[in-house]
């Protein structure tokens, strides 16, 4: 269910610029920022770079399981 929210114009403009560079829509960029912030709050000891890598890995397609021979 979509909900309309009011955001500061400068925040939306910054999200718009980043969204264009990352090939996301503005709403998806704001969702991405939210997920980053949520993970950072829940895991204050994790560096930003690791959080970002975790989110990138989460979007990758699963591959077949590796079998140890």
PyMOL Python script that loads the backbone (N, CA, C, O; Angstrom):
from pymol import cmd

cmd.read_pdbstr("""\
ATOM      1  N   UNK A   1       0.839  -1.171   0.000  1.00  0.00           N
ATOM      2  CA  UNK A   1       0.000   0.000   0.000  1.00  0.00           C
ATOM      3  C   UNK A   1       0.891   1.243   0.000  1.00  0.00           C
ATOM      4  O   UNK A   1       1.736   1.406   0.880  1.00  0.00           O
ATOM      5  N   UNK A   2       0.704   2.088  -0.958  1.00  0.00           N
ATOM      6  CA  UNK A   2       1.487   3.316  -1.065  1.00  0.00           C
ATOM      7  C   UNK A   2       0.884   4.394  -0.177  1.00  0.00           C
ATOM      8  O   UNK A   2      -0.333   4.488  -0.015  1.00  0.00           O
ATOM      9  N   UNK A   3       1.768   5.201   0.392  1.00  0.00           N
ATOM     10  CA  UNK A   3       1.352   6.315   1.234  1.00  0.00           C
ATOM     11  C   UNK A   3       2.099   7.558   0.790  1.00  0.00           C
ATOM     12  O   UNK A   3       3.311   7.518   0.579  1.00  0.00           O
ATOM     13  N   UNK A   4       1.393   8.643   0.652  1.00  0.00           N
ATOM     14  CA  UNK A   4       2.037   9.914   0.312  1.00  0.00           C
ATOM     15  C   UNK A   4       2.623  10.529   1.564  1.00  0.00           C
ATOM     16  O   UNK A   4       1.982  10.550   2.615  1.00  0.00           O
ATOM     17  N   UNK A   5       3.843  11.029   1.451  1.00  0.00           N
ATOM     18  CA  UNK A   5       4.483  11.721   2.564  1.00  0.00           C
ATOM     19  C   UNK A   5       5.099  13.014   2.030  1.00  0.00           C
ATOM     20  O   UNK A   5       5.454  13.113   0.855  1.00  0.00           O
ATOM     21  N   UNK A   6       5.216  13.985   2.908  1.00  0.00           N
ATOM     22  CA  UNK A   6       5.848  15.244   2.525  1.00  0.00           C
ATOM     23  C   UNK A   6       7.300  15.197   2.974  1.00  0.00           C
ATOM     24  O   UNK A   6       7.597  14.914   4.135  1.00  0.00           O
ATOM     25  N   UNK A   7       8.200  15.477   2.041  1.00  0.00           N
ATOM     26  CA  UNK A   7       9.626  15.492   2.324  1.00  0.00           C
ATOM     27  C   UNK A   7      10.183  16.852   1.906  1.00  0.00           C
ATOM     28  O   UNK A   7       9.631  17.526   1.037  1.00  0.00           O
ATOM     29  N   UNK A   8      11.268  17.231   2.533  1.00  0.00           N
ATOM     30  CA  UNK A   8      11.908  18.489   2.184  1.00  0.00           C
ATOM     31  C   UNK A   8      12.378  18.450   0.736  1.00  0.00           C
ATOM     32  O   UNK A   8      12.875  17.428   0.263  1.00  0.00           O
ATOM     33  N   UNK A   9      12.217  19.561   0.039  1.00  0.00           N
ATOM     34  CA  UNK A   9      12.598  19.634  -1.371  1.00  0.00           C
ATOM     35  C   UNK A   9      14.069  19.308  -1.588  1.00  0.00           C
ATOM     36  O   UNK A   9      14.415  18.635  -2.558  1.00  0.00           O
ATOM     37  N   UNK A  10      14.941  19.777  -0.694  1.00  0.00           N
ATOM     38  CA  UNK A  10      16.375  19.519  -0.883  1.00  0.00           C
ATOM     39  C   UNK A  10      16.696  18.041  -0.713  1.00  0.00           C
ATOM     40  O   UNK A  10      17.574  17.523  -1.404  1.00  0.00           O
ATOM     41  N   UNK A  11      16.008  17.353   0.187  1.00  0.00           N
ATOM     42  CA  UNK A  11      16.222  15.916   0.360  1.00  0.00           C
ATOM     43  C   UNK A  11      15.809  15.168  -0.909  1.00  0.00           C
ATOM     44  O   UNK A  11      16.518  14.274  -1.371  1.00  0.00           O
ATOM     45  N   UNK A  12      14.665  15.540  -1.460  1.00  0.00           N
ATOM     46  CA  UNK A  12      14.177  14.877  -2.673  1.00  0.00           C
ATOM     47  C   UNK A  12      15.119  15.150  -3.840  1.00  0.00           C
ATOM     48  O   UNK A  12      15.381  14.255  -4.644  1.00  0.00           O
ATOM     49  N   UNK A  13      15.632  16.375  -3.941  1.00  0.00           N
ATOM     50  CA  UNK A  13      16.551  16.706  -5.030  1.00  0.00           C
ATOM     51  C   UNK A  13      17.853  15.910  -4.918  1.00  0.00           C
ATOM     52  O   UNK A  13      18.372  15.420  -5.921  1.00  0.00           O
ATOM     53  N   UNK A  14      18.373  15.785  -3.709  1.00  0.00           N
ATOM     54  CA  UNK A  14      19.588  14.983  -3.516  1.00  0.00           C
ATOM     55  C   UNK A  14      19.322  13.525  -3.871  1.00  0.00           C
ATOM     56  O   UNK A  14      20.142  12.876  -4.520  1.00  0.00           O
ATOM     57  N   UNK A  15      18.174  13.018  -3.441  1.00  0.00           N
ATOM     58  CA  UNK A  15      17.811  11.631  -3.764  1.00  0.00           C
ATOM     59  C   UNK A  15      17.637  11.470  -5.273  1.00  0.00           C
ATOM     60  O   UNK A  15      17.995  10.432  -5.830  1.00  0.00           O
ATOM     61  N   UNK A  16      17.095  12.480  -5.932  1.00  0.00           N
ATOM     62  CA  UNK A  16      16.893  12.422  -7.391  1.00  0.00           C
ATOM     63  C   UNK A  16      18.236  12.308  -8.115  1.00  0.00           C
ATOM     64  O   UNK A  16      18.371  11.511  -9.043  1.00  0.00           O
ATOM     65  N   UNK A  17      19.228  13.098  -7.698  1.00  0.00           N
ATOM     66  CA  UNK A  17      20.543  13.052  -8.335  1.00  0.00           C
ATOM     67  C   UNK A  17      21.209  11.691  -8.131  1.00  0.00           C
ATOM     68  O   UNK A  17      21.760  11.108  -9.065  1.00  0.00           O
ATOM     69  N   UNK A  18      21.149  11.203  -6.910  1.00  0.00           N
ATOM     70  CA  UNK A  18      21.762   9.900  -6.627  1.00  0.00           C
ATOM     71  C   UNK A  18      21.006   8.791  -7.337  1.00  0.00           C
ATOM     72  O   UNK A  18      21.616   7.860  -7.862  1.00  0.00           O
ATOM     73  N   UNK A  19      19.680   8.883  -7.358  1.00  0.00           N
ATOM     74  CA  UNK A  19      18.858   7.867  -8.024  1.00  0.00           C
ATOM     75  C   UNK A  19      19.218   7.765  -9.498  1.00  0.00           C
ATOM     76  O   UNK A  19      19.296   6.665 -10.046  1.00  0.00           O
ATOM     77  N   UNK A  20      19.437   8.900 -10.141  1.00  0.00           N
ATOM     78  CA  UNK A  20      19.794   8.890 -11.564  1.00  0.00           C
ATOM     79  C   UNK A  20      21.132   8.182 -11.770  1.00  0.00           C
ATOM     80  O   UNK A  20      21.288   7.407 -12.714  1.00  0.00           O
ATOM     81  N   UNK A  21      22.085   8.446 -10.898  1.00  0.00           N
ATOM     82  CA  UNK A  21      23.397   7.813 -11.019  1.00  0.00           C
ATOM     83  C   UNK A  21      23.338   6.316 -10.737  1.00  0.00           C
ATOM     84  O   UNK A  21      24.101   5.542 -11.314  1.00  0.00           O
ATOM     85  N   UNK A  22      22.439   5.912  -9.856  1.00  0.00           N
ATOM     86  CA  UNK A  22      22.330   4.499  -9.463  1.00  0.00           C
ATOM     87  C   UNK A  22      21.254   3.749 -10.248  1.00  0.00           C
ATOM     88  O   UNK A  22      21.007   2.571  -9.988  1.00  0.00           O
ATOM     89  N   UNK A  23      20.612   4.421 -11.207  1.00  0.00           N
ATOM     90  CA  UNK A  23      19.557   3.827 -12.035  1.00  0.00           C
ATOM     91  C   UNK A  23      18.379   3.333 -11.198  1.00  0.00           C
ATOM     92  O   UNK A  23      17.863   2.234 -11.401  1.00  0.00           O
ATOM     93  N   UNK A  24      17.970   4.181 -10.249  1.00  0.00           N
ATOM     94  CA  UNK A  24      16.801   3.882  -9.420  1.00  0.00           C
ATOM     95  C   UNK A  24      15.796   5.010  -9.572  1.00  0.00           C
ATOM     96  O   UNK A  24      16.146   6.113  -9.992  1.00  0.00           O
ATOM     97  N   UNK A  25      14.558   4.732  -9.233  1.00  0.00           N
ATOM     98  CA  UNK A  25      13.568   5.801  -9.143  1.00  0.00           C
ATOM     99  C   UNK A  25      13.803   6.548  -7.832  1.00  0.00           C
ATOM    100  O   UNK A  25      14.488   6.045  -6.942  1.00  0.00           O
ATOM    101  N   UNK A  26      13.237   7.739  -7.715  1.00  0.00           N
ATOM    102  CA  UNK A  26      13.401   8.504  -6.473  1.00  0.00           C
ATOM    103  C   UNK A  26      12.810   7.746  -5.287  1.00  0.00           C
ATOM    104  O   UNK A  26      13.466   7.665  -4.248  1.00  0.00           O
ATOM    105  N   UNK A  27      11.599   7.184  -5.390  1.00  0.00           N
ATOM    106  CA  UNK A  27      11.079   6.421  -4.247  1.00  0.00           C
ATOM    107  C   UNK A  27      11.960   5.228  -3.874  1.00  0.00           C
ATOM    108  O   UNK A  27      12.151   4.944  -2.692  1.00  0.00           O
ATOM    109  N   UNK A  28      12.496   4.528  -4.875  1.00  0.00           N
ATOM    110  CA  UNK A  28      13.375   3.387  -4.577  1.00  0.00           C
ATOM    111  C   UNK A  28      14.674   3.854  -3.920  1.00  0.00           C
ATOM    112  O   UNK A  28      15.216   3.160  -3.060  1.00  0.00           O
ATOM    113  N   UNK A  29      15.177   5.029  -4.320  1.00  0.00           N
ATOM    114  CA  UNK A  29      16.380   5.563  -3.697  1.00  0.00           C
ATOM    115  C   UNK A  29      16.122   5.888  -2.235  1.00  0.00           C
ATOM    116  O   UNK A  29      16.961   5.608  -1.379  1.00  0.00           O
ATOM    117  N   UNK A  30      14.981   6.468  -1.946  1.00  0.00           N
ATOM    118  CA  UNK A  30      14.641   6.799  -0.554  1.00  0.00           C
ATOM    119  C   UNK A  30      14.448   5.517   0.259  1.00  0.00           C
ATOM    120  O   UNK A  30      14.845   5.463   1.423  1.00  0.00           O
ATOM    121  N   UNK A  31      13.847   4.491  -0.337  1.00  0.00           N
ATOM    122  CA  UNK A  31      13.731   3.195   0.339  1.00  0.00           C
ATOM    123  C   UNK A  31      15.115   2.623   0.642  1.00  0.00           C
ATOM    124  O   UNK A  31      15.342   2.077   1.722  1.00  0.00           O
ATOM    125  N   UNK A  32      16.032   2.748  -0.307  1.00  0.00           N
ATOM    126  CA  UNK A  32      17.405   2.267  -0.127  1.00  0.00           C
ATOM    127  C   UNK A  32      18.068   3.003   1.036  1.00  0.00           C
ATOM    128  O   UNK A  32      18.699   2.379   1.890  1.00  0.00           O
ATOM    129  N   UNK A  33      17.925   4.329   1.068  1.00  0.00           N
ATOM    130  CA  UNK A  33      18.473   5.107   2.183  1.00  0.00           C
ATOM    131  C   UNK A  33      17.895   4.634   3.516  1.00  0.00           C
ATOM    132  O   UNK A  33      18.612   4.533   4.512  1.00  0.00           O
ATOM    133  N   UNK A  34      16.604   4.350   3.524  1.00  0.00           N
ATOM    134  CA  UNK A  34      15.959   3.878   4.752  1.00  0.00           C
ATOM    135  C   UNK A  34      16.563   2.549   5.200  1.00  0.00           C
ATOM    136  O   UNK A  34      16.861   2.364   6.380  1.00  0.00           O
ATOM    137  N   UNK A  35      16.743   1.628   4.259  1.00  0.00           N
ATOM    138  CA  UNK A  35      17.314   0.323   4.628  1.00  0.00           C
ATOM    139  C   UNK A  35      18.732   0.475   5.168  1.00  0.00           C
ATOM    140  O   UNK A  35      19.106  -0.175   6.144  1.00  0.00           O
ATOM    141  N   UNK A  36      19.528   1.350   4.516  1.00  0.00           N
ATOM    142  CA  UNK A  36      20.883   1.611   5.029  1.00  0.00           C
ATOM    143  C   UNK A  36      20.831   2.115   6.469  1.00  0.00           C
ATOM    144  O   UNK A  36      21.553   1.625   7.338  1.00  0.00           O
ATOM    145  N   UNK A  37      19.981   3.087   6.705  1.00  0.00           N
ATOM    146  CA  UNK A  37      19.874   3.682   8.042  1.00  0.00           C
ATOM    147  C   UNK A  37      19.383   2.661   9.057  1.00  0.00           C
ATOM    148  O   UNK A  37      19.883   2.612  10.181  1.00  0.00           O
ATOM    149  N   UNK A  38      18.418   1.856   8.673  1.00  0.00           N
ATOM    150  CA  UNK A  38      17.869   0.850   9.583  1.00  0.00           C
ATOM    151  C   UNK A  38      18.939  -0.164   9.975  1.00  0.00           C
ATOM    152  O   UNK A  38      19.073  -0.497  11.153  1.00  0.00           O
ATOM    153  N   UNK A  39      19.695  -0.656   9.008  1.00  0.00           N
ATOM    154  CA  UNK A  39      20.754  -1.624   9.302  1.00  0.00           C
ATOM    155  C   UNK A  39      21.833  -0.982  10.164  1.00  0.00           C
ATOM    156  O   UNK A  39      22.340  -1.605  11.097  1.00  0.00           O
ATOM    157  N   UNK A  40      22.184   0.264   9.853  1.00  0.00           N
ATOM    158  CA  UNK A  40      23.208   0.962  10.636  1.00  0.00           C
ATOM    159  C   UNK A  40      22.766   1.158  12.085  1.00  0.00           C
ATOM    160  O   UNK A  40      23.573   1.004  13.001  1.00  0.00           O
ATOM    161  N   UNK A  41      21.510   1.492  12.299  1.00  0.00           N
ATOM    162  CA  UNK A  41      21.007   1.658  13.668  1.00  0.00           C
ATOM    163  C   UNK A  41      20.991   0.336  14.428  1.00  0.00           C
ATOM    164  O   UNK A  41      21.309   0.296  15.616  1.00  0.00           O
ATOM    165  N   UNK A  42      20.623  -0.736  13.749  1.00  0.00           N
ATOM    166  CA  UNK A  42      20.532  -2.041  14.402  1.00  0.00           C
ATOM    167  C   UNK A  42      21.906  -2.682  14.606  1.00  0.00           C
ATOM    168  O   UNK A  42      22.057  -3.568  15.447  1.00  0.00           O
ATOM    169  N   UNK A  43      22.898  -2.242  13.850  1.00  0.00           N
ATOM    170  CA  UNK A  43      24.248  -2.819  13.905  1.00  0.00           C
ATOM    171  C   UNK A  43      25.279  -1.698  13.943  1.00  0.00           C
ATOM    172  O   UNK A  43      25.992  -1.490  12.962  1.00  0.00           O
ATOM    173  N   UNK A  44      25.372  -0.980  15.043  1.00  0.00           N
ATOM    174  CA  UNK A  44      26.254   0.198  15.092  1.00  0.00           C
ATOM    175  C   UNK A  44      27.743  -0.125  14.920  1.00  0.00           C
ATOM    176  O   UNK A  44      28.535   0.776  14.643  1.00  0.00           O
ATOM    177  N   UNK A  45      28.129  -1.365  15.075  1.00  0.00           N
ATOM    178  CA  UNK A  45      29.536  -1.723  14.930  1.00  0.00           C
ATOM    179  C   UNK A  45      29.936  -2.033  13.487  1.00  0.00           C
ATOM    180  O   UNK A  45      31.124  -2.162  13.190  1.00  0.00           O
ATOM    181  N   UNK A  46      28.962  -2.155  12.594  1.00  0.00           N
ATOM    182  CA  UNK A  46      29.279  -2.458  11.200  1.00  0.00           C
ATOM    183  C   UNK A  46      29.678  -1.190  10.456  1.00  0.00           C
ATOM    184  O   UNK A  46      29.005  -0.166  10.581  1.00  0.00           O
ATOM    185  N   UNK A  47      30.759  -1.240   9.686  1.00  0.00           N
ATOM    186  CA  UNK A  47      31.112  -0.075   8.880  1.00  0.00           C
ATOM    187  C   UNK A  47      30.142   0.084   7.707  1.00  0.00           C
ATOM    188  O   UNK A  47      29.554  -0.887   7.231  1.00  0.00           O
ATOM    189  N   UNK A  48      29.990   1.321   7.258  1.00  0.00           N
ATOM    190  CA  UNK A  48      29.085   1.618   6.150  1.00  0.00           C
ATOM    191  C   UNK A  48      29.398   0.766   4.925  1.00  0.00           C
ATOM    192  O   UNK A  48      28.487   0.266   4.266  1.00  0.00           O
ATOM    193  N   UNK A  49      30.670   0.602   4.621  1.00  0.00           N
ATOM    194  CA  UNK A  49      31.055  -0.161   3.426  1.00  0.00           C
ATOM    195  C   UNK A  49      30.532  -1.599   3.490  1.00  0.00           C
ATOM    196  O   UNK A  49      30.116  -2.148   2.470  1.00  0.00           O
ATOM    197  N   UNK A  50      30.550  -2.205   4.663  1.00  0.00           N
ATOM    198  CA  UNK A  50      30.047  -3.573   4.804  1.00  0.00           C
ATOM    199  C   UNK A  50      28.527  -3.607   4.643  1.00  0.00           C
ATOM    200  O   UNK A  50      27.987  -4.512   4.007  1.00  0.00           O
ATOM    201  N   UNK A  51      27.847  -2.632   5.214  1.00  0.00           N
ATOM    202  CA  UNK A  51      26.388  -2.563   5.074  1.00  0.00           C
ATOM    203  C   UNK A  51      26.012  -2.443   3.599  1.00  0.00           C
ATOM    204  O   UNK A  51      25.098  -3.117   3.125  1.00  0.00           O
ATOM    205  N   UNK A  52      26.722  -1.587   2.886  1.00  0.00           N
ATOM    206  CA  UNK A  52      26.445  -1.400   1.458  1.00  0.00           C
ATOM    207  C   UNK A  52      26.693  -2.691   0.687  1.00  0.00           C
ATOM    208  O   UNK A  52      25.900  -3.053  -0.182  1.00  0.00           O
ATOM    209  N   UNK A  53      27.776  -3.383   0.992  1.00  0.00           N
ATOM    210  CA  UNK A  53      28.072  -4.652   0.322  1.00  0.00           C
ATOM    211  C   UNK A  53      27.006  -5.704   0.623  1.00  0.00           C
ATOM    212  O   UNK A  53      26.646  -6.490  -0.254  1.00  0.00           O
ATOM    213  N   UNK A  54      26.504  -5.724   1.847  1.00  0.00           N
ATOM    214  CA  UNK A  54      25.439  -6.659   2.204  1.00  0.00           C
ATOM    215  C   UNK A  54      24.178  -6.391   1.390  1.00  0.00           C
ATOM    216  O   UNK A  54      23.534  -7.325   0.912  1.00  0.00           O
ATOM    217  N   UNK A  55      23.828  -5.118   1.233  1.00  0.00           N
ATOM    218  CA  UNK A  55      22.650  -4.784   0.440  1.00  0.00           C
ATOM    219  C   UNK A  55      22.854  -5.136  -1.030  1.00  0.00           C
ATOM    220  O   UNK A  55      21.925  -5.605  -1.687  1.00  0.00           O
ATOM    221  N   UNK A  56      24.053  -4.916  -1.549  1.00  0.00           N
ATOM    222  CA  UNK A  56      24.339  -5.291  -2.934  1.00  0.00           C
ATOM    223  C   UNK A  56      24.253  -6.805  -3.115  1.00  0.00           C
ATOM    224  O   UNK A  56      23.690  -7.285  -4.099  1.00  0.00           O
ATOM    225  N   UNK A  57      24.801  -7.540  -2.181  1.00  0.00           N
ATOM    226  CA  UNK A  57      24.762  -9.004  -2.264  1.00  0.00           C
ATOM    227  C   UNK A  57      23.331  -9.518  -2.184  1.00  0.00           C
ATOM    228  O   UNK A  57      22.991 -10.523  -2.808  1.00  0.00           O
ATOM    229  N   UNK A  58      22.501  -8.832  -1.423  1.00  0.00           N
ATOM    230  CA  UNK A  58      21.109  -9.239  -1.270  1.00  0.00           C
ATOM    231  C   UNK A  58      20.342  -9.120  -2.585  1.00  0.00           C
ATOM    232  O   UNK A  58      19.346  -9.815  -2.779  1.00  0.00           O
ATOM    233  N   UNK A  59      20.786  -8.257  -3.483  1.00  0.00           N
ATOM    234  CA  UNK A  59      20.088  -8.073  -4.755  1.00  0.00           C
ATOM    235  C   UNK A  59      20.585  -9.005  -5.849  1.00  0.00           C
ATOM    236  O   UNK A  59      19.963  -9.107  -6.907  1.00  0.00           O
ATOM    237  N   UNK A  60      21.699  -9.683  -5.606  1.00  0.00           N
ATOM    238  CA  UNK A  60      22.252 -10.575  -6.619  1.00  0.00           C
ATOM    239  C   UNK A  60      21.424 -11.843  -6.736  1.00  0.00           C
ATOM    240  O   UNK A  60      20.806 -12.299  -5.773  1.00  0.00           O
ATOM    241  N   UNK A  61      21.427 -12.397  -7.934  1.00  0.00           N
ATOM    242  CA  UNK A  61      20.733 -13.658  -8.168  1.00  0.00           C
ATOM    243  C   UNK A  61      21.448 -14.792  -7.452  1.00  0.00           C
ATOM    244  O   UNK A  61      22.676 -14.857  -7.419  1.00  0.00           O
ATOM    245  N   UNK A  62      20.654 -15.674  -6.887  1.00  0.00           N
ATOM    246  CA  UNK A  62      21.241 -16.832  -6.227  1.00  0.00           C
ATOM    247  C   UNK A  62      21.828 -17.764  -7.274  1.00  0.00           C
ATOM    248  O   UNK A  62      21.267 -17.937  -8.356  1.00  0.00           O
ATOM    249  N   UNK A  63      22.936 -18.346  -6.949  1.00  0.00           N
ATOM    250  CA  UNK A  63      23.551 -19.326  -7.845  1.00  0.00           C
ATOM    251  C   UNK A  63      23.376 -20.699  -7.229  1.00  0.00           C
ATOM    252  O   UNK A  63      22.940 -20.829  -6.085  1.00  0.00           O
ATOM    253  N   UNK A  64      23.711 -21.698  -7.980  1.00  0.00           N
ATOM    254  CA  UNK A  64      23.573 -23.048  -7.452  1.00  0.00           C
ATOM    255  C   UNK A  64      24.525 -23.232  -6.255  1.00  0.00           C
ATOM    256  O   UNK A  64      25.558 -22.572  -6.143  1.00  0.00           O
ATOM    257  N   UNK A  65      24.142 -24.132  -5.393  1.00  0.00           N
ATOM    258  CA  UNK A  65      24.958 -24.391  -4.221  1.00  0.00           C
ATOM    259  C   UNK A  65      26.284 -25.022  -4.630  1.00  0.00           C
ATOM    260  O   UNK A  65      26.360 -25.811  -5.572  1.00  0.00           O
ATOM    261  N   UNK A  66      27.303 -24.657  -3.905  1.00  0.00           N
ATOM    262  CA  UNK A  66      28.621 -25.242  -4.148  1.00  0.00           C
ATOM    263  C   UNK A  66      28.692 -26.594  -3.462  1.00  0.00           C
ATOM    264  O   UNK A  66      28.333 -26.716  -2.291  1.00  0.00           O
ATOM    265  N   UNK A  67      29.151 -27.604  -4.177  1.00  0.00           N
ATOM    266  CA  UNK A  67      29.291 -28.920  -3.543  1.00  0.00           C
ATOM    267  C   UNK A  67      30.775 -29.195  -3.334  1.00  0.00           C
ATOM    268  O   UNK A  67      31.591 -29.012  -4.237  1.00  0.00           O
ATOM    269  N   UNK A  68      31.097 -29.626  -2.161  1.00  0.00           N
ATOM    270  CA  UNK A  68      32.468 -29.981  -1.832  1.00  0.00           C
ATOM    271  C   UNK A  68      32.694 -31.427  -2.232  1.00  0.00           C
ATOM    272  O   UNK A  68      31.987 -32.324  -1.774  1.00  0.00           O
ATOM    273  N   UNK A  69      33.670 -31.649  -3.078  1.00  0.00           N
ATOM    274  CA  UNK A  69      33.938 -33.033  -3.528  1.00  0.00           C
ATOM    275  C   UNK A  69      35.059 -33.632  -2.756  1.00  0.00           C
ATOM    276  O   UNK A  69      35.425 -34.783  -2.992  1.00  0.00           O
TER     277      UNK A  69
END
""", "prot")
cmd.dss("prot")
cmd.show_as("cartoon", "prot")
cmd.util.cbc("prot")
cmd.orient("prot")
